[in-house]
Amino acid sequence: MSLININFIISALVIIAVFVLQYVFNMAPCDMCLVERYPYYLLIIIGLASIIFKFEKRATIKRIANYASILILLFGFLYTLRHVLVERGLVNLNSGCTSNLSDLSDKSKLLESLNQTPLIRCDEPTYLFNFISVAEANLIMTFLLLSITLYFVFLKNER
């Protein structure tokens, strides 16, 4: 089984899992959680393109797809790491995704701030099994996929 197929299958399973969490268990995602899905969507697109256009027979295109996968997963890992740090209060996110109600004296600013703040905040973790947040689980999954991809590309020479 090739690296592109592994990334395709795992990404599809992750997307199915988050849709089950969202629509079956009513765990609404925050804005950052939605962006964290993009790398998986891109890996699924690469996997489908590989199936349709038979990347296995085209070494240059396969190499480009593998290096693109590394960059996609690196972005996903760093973005998810930032989300975990925001959830844990170690990084301050200056956006409408967190609670920023510092000026309570001006009622119009307070009302505007409340209207712009989403219902699901990025700085409040949603926990799975009462011990790990969804973002932390995604960080682990992205790290594993990135590690597998780096292993295949650089140590197994699947370029």
C-alpha positions as CSV (number, residue, x, y, z in Angstrom):
1,M,0.0,0.0,0.0
2,S,1.4,3.4,-1.0
3,L,1.8,6.4,1.2
4,I,-0.9,8.3,-0.7
5,N,-3.4,5.5,-0.1
6,I,-2.5,5.4,3.6
7,N,-3.0,9.2,3.9
8,F,-6.3,9.0,1.9
9,I,-7.8,6.2,4.0
10,I,-6.8,7.7,7.4
11,S,-8.0,11.2,6.3
12,A,-11.3,9.8,5.2
13,L,-11.7,8.0,8.5
14,V,-10.9,11.2,10.4
15,I,-13.4,13.2,8.4
16,I,-16.1,10.6,9.0
17,A,-15.3,10.6,12.7
18,V,-15.6,14.4,13.0
19,F,-18.9,14.3,11.1
20,V,-20.2,11.6,13.5
21,L,-19.1,13.8,16.5
22,Q,-20.8,16.8,14.9
23,Y,-24.0,15.4,13.6
24,V,-24.7,12.3,15.8
25,F,-23.3,13.5,19.1
26,N,-24.0,17.2,18.6
27,M,-20.5,18.4,19.3
28,A,-20.4,21.6,17.4
29,P,-17.0,22.6,16.1
30,C,-15.4,26.0,16.6
31,D,-14.0,28.1,13.7
32,M,-10.5,26.7,14.3
33,C,-11.8,23.1,14.3
34,L,-13.3,23.7,10.9
35,V,-10.0,24.9,9.5
36,E,-8.2,21.9,11.0
37,R,-10.3,19.7,8.6
38,Y,-8.8,21.3,5.5
39,P,-5.5,19.3,5.5
40,Y,-7.6,16.1,5.6
41,Y,-9.8,17.3,2.7
42,L,-6.6,18.1,0.7
43,L,-5.2,14.6,1.4
44,I,-8.5,13.0,0.3
45,I,-8.3,15.0,-3.0
46,I,-4.7,13.9,-3.5
47,G,-5.7,10.3,-2.9
48,L,-8.6,10.5,-5.3
49,A,-6.4,12.1,-7.9
50,S,-3.9,9.3,-7.4
51,I,-6.6,6.7,-8.0
52,I,-8.0,8.4,-11.1
53,F,-4.7,9.4,-12.7
54,K,-2.6,6.5,-11.4
55,F,0.2,8.4,-9.7
56,E,2.0,5.0,-9.0
57,K,3.0,4.9,-12.6
58,R,4.2,8.5,-12.7
59,A,7.2,8.9,-10.4
60,T,7.5,12.7,-10.7
61,I,3.8,13.3,-9.9
62,K,4.0,10.8,-7.1
63,R,7.0,12.6,-5.7
64,I,5.3,16.0,-5.9
65,A,2.2,14.6,-4.2
66,N,4.3,13.1,-1.4
67,Y,6.1,16.4,-0.7
68,A,2.8,18.3,-0.9
69,S,1.4,15.9,1.7
70,I,4.3,16.7,4.0
71,L,3.6,20.5,3.7
72,I,-0.1,20.0,4.2
73,L,0.4,17.9,7.3
74,L,3.0,20.3,8.7
75,F,0.5,23.1,8.3
76,G,-2.2,21.0,9.9
77,F,0.1,20.1,12.8
78,L,1.2,23.6,13.5
79,Y,-2.4,25.0,13.2
80,T,-3.7,22.3,15.5
81,L,-0.9,22.9,18.0
82,R,-1.9,26.6,18.1
83,H,-5.5,25.6,18.7
84,V,-4.4,23.3,21.6
85,L,-2.3,26.1,23.1
86,V,-5.3,28.5,22.8
87,E,-7.6,25.9,24.5
88,R,-5.0,25.6,27.4
89,G,-4.7,29.3,27.8
90,L,-1.0,29.4,26.8
91,V,-1.6,31.5,23.7
92,N,-4.0,34.4,23.5
93,L,-6.1,34.4,20.3
94,N,-7.0,38.0,19.3
95,S,-10.2,37.3,17.3
96,G,-13.9,36.8,17.8
97,C,-13.2,33.1,18.6
98,T,-12.4,33.9,22.2
99,S,-14.0,35.8,24.9
100,N,-12.7,39.4,25.0
101,L,-15.0,41.5,27.1
102,S,-12.5,43.8,28.6
103,D,-14.5,47.1,28.2
104,L,-17.8,46.5,30.0
105,S,-18.5,50.2,30.4
106,D,-19.5,51.0,26.8
107,K,-22.8,49.1,26.2
108,S,-22.6,49.5,22.4
109,K,-19.1,47.9,22.3
110,L,-20.3,45.2,24.6
111,L,-23.3,44.4,22.4
112,E,-21.2,44.5,19.3
113,S,-18.7,42.1,20.8
114,L,-21.4,39.7,21.9
115,N,-23.0,39.7,18.5
116,Q,-19.6,39.0,16.8
117,T,-18.6,36.2,19.2
118,P,-19.5,32.7,17.9
119,L,-21.5,30.3,20.0
120,I,-18.6,27.8,20.1
121,R,-15.5,29.4,21.3
122,C,-12.0,28.2,20.4
123,D,-10.6,28.7,23.8
124,E,-13.1,26.3,25.5
125,P,-12.1,22.7,24.8
126,T,-14.6,20.0,23.8
127,Y,-13.6,16.8,25.6
128,L,-13.7,13.3,24.3
129,F,-14.0,10.7,27.1
130,N,-13.6,13.4,29.7
131,F,-9.8,13.6,29.4
132,I,-8.7,14.6,25.9
133,S,-10.0,17.5,23.8
134,V,-11.0,17.0,20.2
135,A,-8.2,19.4,19.2
136,E,-5.6,17.3,21.2
137,A,-6.9,14.1,19.6
138,N,-6.5,15.8,16.2
139,L,-3.0,17.0,17.1
140,I,-2.0,13.4,17.9
141,M,-3.5,12.1,14.6
142,T,-1.8,14.9,12.6
143,F,1.5,14.1,14.3
144,L,1.1,10.4,13.5
145,L,0.2,11.0,9.9
146,L,3.1,13.5,9.5
147,S,5.5,11.0,11.1
148,I,4.3,8.2,8.8
149,T,4.6,10.4,5.8
150,L,8.1,11.6,6.7
151,Y,9.1,7.9,7.3
152,F,7.9,6.8,3.9
153,V,9.3,9.7,2.0
154,F,12.8,9.9,3.6
155,L,13.5,6.5,5.1
156,K,11.6,4.1,2.8
157,N,12.5,6.3,-0.2
158,E,9.0,6.4,-1.6
159,R,9.7,9.5,-3.7
